[in-house]
Structures are given as C-alpha cells and as structure tokens.
Amino acid sequence: MNSDDSLLEYEEITVRLDRLDDKVEFVRAEVAQRTGRKIGRAMGILYGVLAGLFLFLIFIILSLIF
C-alpha cells in the first residue's frame, strides 16, 4: 500500500463522514423544529385561555357596574 492509496482512502472516508454529518444535522434540525412547534402550540393555547379569561373578567366587571 503506497501513499497514493492511503490518501484516496482517507479522502473517501472524509466524504463518507461529511455525508453522515449532513444526515445527522438534518435529523437534529427536524427534531428541533418539531419541538418548537409543540412549544408554540402550547404557548398559543395558554395565551388564548388567558385572553378569554381576561375578556370574561372584563365582561363580569362591566355587568356588575351597569
């Protein structure tokens, strides 16, 4: 085995590792995106409930005054 063969083998391994790294990065990004959607949905529900409760309290207060 000469240095040319080992250099080619090294480059081949580097290319394969780069492809593997791209796949891992893609999967991590997908997982992060799904987590973000779940958190965003929960925050939206929370804000919706709080806004509804706030409007309900305003309605109750105004109906007691008038």
C-alpha contacts under 8 A as a table, 3 or more apart, distances in Angstrom:
res1	aa1	res2	aa2	distance
1	M	5	D	6.24
1	M	6	S	7.12
2	N	5	D	5.58
2	N	6	S	6.57
3	S	6	S	5.10
3	S	7	L	6.00
4	D	7	L	5.05
4	D	8	L	6.19
5	D	8	L	5.16
5	D	9	E	6.12
6	S	9	E	4.97
6	S	10	Y	6.02
7	L	10	Y	5.01
7	L	11	E	6.22
8	L	11	E	5.11
8	L	12	E	6.10
9	E	12	E	5.03
9	E	13	I	6.16
10	Y	13	I	5.15
10	Y	14	T	6.13
11	E	14	T	4.96
11	E	15	V	6.18
12	E	15	V	5.19
12	E	16	R	6.30
13	I	16	R	5.09
13	I	17	L	6.11
14	T	17	L	5.06
14	T	18	D	6.13
15	V	18	D	5.07
15	V	19	R	6.32
16	R	19	R	5.16
16	R	20	L	6.20
17	L	20	L	4.97
17	L	21	D	6.01
18	D	21	D	5.00
18	D	22	D	6.21
19	R	22	D	5.10
19	R	23	K	6.35
20	L	23	K	5.13
20	L	24	V	6.25
21	D	24	V	5.11
21	D	25	E	6.06
22	D	25	E	5.09
22	D	26	F	6.13
23	K	26	F	5.10
23	K	27	V	6.28
24	V	27	V	5.19
24	V	28	R	6.18
25	E	28	R	5.15
25	E	29	A	6.17
26	F	29	A	5.11
26	F	30	E	6.25
27	V	30	E	5.06
27	V	31	V	6.24
28	R	31	V	5.13
28	R	32	A	6.15
29	A	32	A	5.06
29	A	33	Q	6.10
30	E	33	Q	5.07
30	E	34	R	6.25
31	V	34	R	5.18
31	V	35	T	6.19
32	A	35	T	5.07
32	A	36	G	6.10
33	Q	36	G	5.01
33	Q	37	R	6.24
34	R	37	R	5.10
34	R	38	K	6.30
35	T	38	K	5.15
35	T	39	I	6.22
36	G	39	I	5.12
36	G	40	G	5.94
37	R	40	G	4.96
37	R	41	R	6.02
38	K	41	R	5.17
38	K	42	A	6.29
39	I	42	A	5.14
39	I	43	M	6.14
40	G	43	M	5.07
40	G	44	G	6.08
41	R	44	G	5.09
41	R	45	I	6.26
42	A	45	I	5.19
42	A	46	L	6.19
43	M	46	L	5.03
43	M	47	Y	6.12
44	G	47	Y	5.16
44	G	48	G	6.03
45	I	48	G	5.04
45	I	49	V	6.15
46	L	49	V	5.21
46	L	50	L	6.17
47	Y	50	L	5.06
47	Y	51	A	6.01
48	G	51	A	5.14
48	G	52	G	6.12
49	V	52	G	5.11
49	V	53	L	6.07
50	L	53	L	5.05
50	L	54	F	6.04
51	A	54	F	5.05
51	A	55	L	6.20
52	G	55	L	5.17
52	G	56	F	6.07
53	L	56	F	5.00
53	L	57	L	6.15
54	F	57	L	5.17
54	F	58	I	6.26
55	L	58	I	5.06
55	L	59	F	6.15
56	F	59	F	5.04
56	F	60	I	6.21
57	L	60	I	5.04
57	L	61	I	6.08
58	I	61	I	5.12
58	I	62	L	6.03
59	F	62	L	5.19
59	F	63	S	6.02
60	I	63	S	5.14
60	I	64	L	6.24
61	I	64	L	5.24
61	I	65	I	6.33
62	L	65	I	5.10
62	L	66	F	6.18
63	S	66	F	5.36
